[in-house]
């Protein structure tokens, strides 16, 4: 997998992903909050398959 996420993109994914998972755990938003796990996983892998499909990259040095 080729890296396609910039640092700011990874940070945003971690913040929003964690917020969604926490909201799901507390019952605030229900089952849809578990989508945050996908955001956390893509941030951890430094790769987004959706970006790959559309040929997008947010990093400038990759």
Buried (B, 14 or more C-beta within 10 A) or exposed (E): EEEBBBEEBBEBBBEBBBBBBEBBEEEEBEEEBBBBEBBBEBBEEBBBEEBEEEEEBBBEEE
